[in-house]
Amino acid sequence: MLVDNFTVLENVILGSEGGALISQSLANARIELTRLAKEYGLEVELDIAVEELSVGMQQRVEILKGLYKGARVLILDEPTGVLTPQESDELFRIFDALKKQGVTIILITHKLREIMNITDHVSVMRAGKMVAHRETSKTNPEELAELMIGRKVLLNIEKSKAKSGKALLTAKNLEIYNEQGLKRVTEVSFEAHSGEILGIAGVTGNGQGSLLKALAGILPLSKGSIKIMGKTITPETHLNPKQLRELGVAHVPEDRQKMGMIADFSASETALLGYHNDKEINQGVWLKRSSVKANCESLMQAFDVRPNNPNLMSSNFSGGNQQKLILAREFERDPEVLIIGQPTRGVDIGAIEFIRKRIIEMRDAGKAIILISVELEEIMSLSDRIIVMCDGEITGTVDAKDANEATLGMMMANALQPQDEPKGAKL
Amino acid sequence: MTRDRRLSWINGLLLPLFNVLTAFIATGIVFLFIGVDPIEATKILLYGALGYDEGLGYTLYYATNFVFTGLAVAVAFHAGLFNIGGEGQAYVGGLGIALVALYINPAMSAWIVIPLAISGGLLFGALWAIIPAYLQAYRGSHIVITTIMFNFLASALMVYVLVNILREVGEMSPESGDFIKVSWLPFVHDIFASFGYKIARSPLNLSILVALFFSAAVWFFLWHTRWGFAIRAAGKSNEAAIYSGINPKKIIVVTMCISGALAGLVGINELMGVQHRLFLNFNYGYGFGGIAVALMVRNHPIGILIAAFLFGILYQGGAELDFELQNVSRDIVVVMQGLVILFCGGLEYLYRPVLIRFLAPIKESK
């Protein structure tokens, strides 16, 4: 954890100030850090506020902090979650240097590719127990995946070619401010067609989240327009989430815990969020408990949610099952447009496979799907068309069959040379 | 019994019970300090509150007020709002009742006047809550601060109204004239008498039925209507509410109106039921007592009936203690109330870890 408005140097000495006055320890730290930075190739400007650094650089500061305090073992929990592929590669290069200096690195990750590429040994945890230890060179991703969930999994979902139809959602020149009043999206235009999955890639915090919220009616537009199912949303004519649902727009939010469910509510009540005004569930003023329960039971059946107990508190389900319940709630009302954020974040591999299959089924049923994910691998394996966002703008549009991690990564960092940039907004 | 079941028993029943018992033990220690035998004091308190029909009448009469203010706090709490303004809302609600009961055509039937007067209380209570609610929802002023301030405003307003407007010509004391007869709620002892049963006179009146009705109504509203669902959703998670198409700002205003309206009902017991006139500070202490009542039972409308009854016992029994024992004053009620609030509100989870360890341990999963 870093203090955003402290400089790099101040952050590093936090917790080891070594006296009432910090000037001396600041001076000492400066000398020591310069040495460390040289030795490990971890150059960072020391007098810049942390908030002005990119996430990749902040990651470096964290590591420097550990080394400055004399760490011989570094434990990193999902360090690449917020990095572009290029930044991740840079991080792994640093790991290599540290390894040569005799530092032990424990990397906790759910990305099998990282395990295969940079580790020497791998241990697999399942349901709170270590189930296997392997030498990385003597194992393969398929085996690891199987160990992680206890059965064979399909890592690559098979899907047929998309039968793309008419545009169900047209966004034009969107400009969106977030809840804090910061501009997050500028001049974004795209179309989503029926029978097609449109993937939106980008490093976390580059405007995709705000875009998703605006499409779902949670954030208003400040410029531009969205045409959904024949209705038009503009800054003047806002549609709220309820009205959008009535139009046939389903929304699976990025933040499952805070937005998609209510931890203290029973599963049957979480399964009602957004649909509590439905006629089938209400009779006059009376919200019929029996219908609420029946609704939840049928959703649980359809998406194999376990345990299938509608009275259990939502927080008592595993992440995968919570997500399945939310997806069931949104998918089973036969929407026409689906807006899906991070469908498999914090979900076990078994559920990932299940969820991805369901998303493709919805596509094949002729729905328009907009998929936002920070997992490039997910975007690439599910989408038919991909747009990439960086700093609130579209920095690239590619057909899924032409996409590869390197170009997408460059677009995510907006680092493509002007001449080969496929000039954003135009589709 | 599943672990979830047991946990809900622990949270819903055992914890409040243990907390109240602890508060009583602490009260006993206070009694020892001032040289009173706690056993003797308990006997007097319980006998005074429950032992004979006049005492029981008083106990239920006090409890009625606590039901109204307790419900007010509970409803707000389910929307994530802490309404400290029950005191002021009850006070101004009394004004709404008085205006109907003083100025309506006395020839009208009680079947029209009484519901109208009750509506007056509901309306004025709601109005007194709507400004703090608006400020919280749209201007970001914290509801705790504004409702406290509104209690003071209510006091000032009522003094002004009673002294300058409602006081009868030639009267010295700041109170209104008598309400018209048809607005009076019948006493329970009168009703019993009309059926031939003689019970002692007490201020207990038909408001207690209104209190029971509203407890049931609040319970139904919160858990069996879509509006209750929306209120609870907004109270638990602002983001999830917005996601569901619920407007949290609107929920704040609507919920506070309901809360204020419920507090405004204190006047039907105090004014329409007993005093039949509006006077200064008739609401004294019930608004704050309601907070303790609601906290004690985690804002459950049915639990509030029990908690309000307990507070009724404390009020009535405390008055008896004051009467019977020389070195105990009526303020002992405030001490007991304080201890109940401390153990039920502040130290709510004191026994939870122990109870869970013994009654619902986490089992090794297979």
Interface residues (C-beta under 8 A of the other chain):
Chain A: A127 A216 G217 I218 N240 P241 K242 Q243 R245 H251 P253 D255 K258 M259 G260 M261 I262 A263 D264 F265 E269 L272 L273 G274 H276 N277 I281 N282 V285 W286 L287 R289 N311 L312 M313 N316
Chain B: D4 H224 T225 R226 G228 F229 A230 R232 A233 K236 S237 E239 A240 I242 Y243 S244 G245 N247 S365
